[in-house]
Amino acid sequence: MNQAHHRMTELFQQLGLPSEDAEIHEFLSKHRPLPAEKTLAEAEFWTASQASFIREALMLDSDWTGIVDQLNEALRASQ
């Protein structure tokens, strides 16, 4: 695994989403909690390319894996 560490703002930029702290907080508030039976990539709010990026980041254990995991955890939290 590549040891680069990405920040949440960088992940949101990579996904083509607004990436200011307040915008990330708003996104998380709007889309949580993600149902336990769905994988992160299966969430309805992703575009096909966003879902593909998330799946590939996790499958390839890329340098994005850690921050994608953090996003997954943040979306599963009730608040």
C-alpha positions in Angstrom: 0.0 0.0 0.0 1.2 3.5 -0.8 1.9 5.4 2.4 0.5 8.8 1.3 -2.0 10.2 3.6 -4.9 12.2 2.2 -7.2 14.5 4.0 -11.0 14.5 3.8 -10.9 17.8 1.8 -8.7 16.1 -0.8 -11.1 13.1 -1.1 -14.0 15.4 -1.6 -12.1 17.3 -4.3 -11.2 14.0 -5.9 -14.9 13.0 -5.9 -15.8 16.4 -7.5 -17.7 17.5 -4.4 -17.6 20.8 -2.5 -14.6 20.5 -0.1 -14.8 23.3 2.5 -15.1 22.0 6.0 -18.7 23.3 6.3 -19.6 21.7 3.0 -18.2 18.4 4.1 -20.1 18.6 7.4 -23.3 19.4 5.5 -22.8 16.4 3.1 -22.3 14.1 6.1 -25.3 15.4 7.9 -27.5 15.0 4.8 -26.4 11.5 4.0 -26.0 9.8 7.3 -26.6 7.3 8.6 -25.7 5.0 5.8 -27.6 1.7 6.2 -25.5 -1.2 7.5 -26.6 -3.5 4.7 -25.1 -1.2 2.0 -21.4 -0.8 1.2 -20.2 2.7 0.9 -19.9 2.5 -2.9 -23.6 1.3 -3.1 -25.0 4.5 -1.6 -27.5 6.1 -3.9 -26.0 9.6 -3.7 -22.8 8.7 -5.6 -22.5 9.1 -9.3 -21.2 6.0 -11.2 -17.7 7.5 -11.4 -17.7 8.4 -7.7 -18.8 4.9 -6.7 -16.2 3.4 -9.1 -13.4 5.5 -7.5 -14.5 4.4 -4.0 -14.7 0.7 -5.0 -11.2 0.8 -6.7 -9.6 2.7 -3.8 -10.7 -0.1 -1.4 -10.1 -3.1 -3.7 -6.6 -1.9 -4.7 -5.7 -0.9 -1.2 -4.6 2.5 -2.7 -3.3 5.5 -0.9 -6.9 6.7 -0.7 -8.1 3.6 1.3 -7.5 5.2 4.8 -9.5 8.3 4.1 -12.3 6.4 2.2 -12.5 4.2 5.3 -12.9 7.4 7.5 -15.6 8.6 5.2 -17.4 5.3 5.5 -17.3 5.5 9.3 -18.4 9.1 9.3 -21.4 8.2 7.1 -22.4 5.4 9.4 -22.4 7.4 12.6 -25.8 8.6 13.7 -24.4 12.1 14.4 
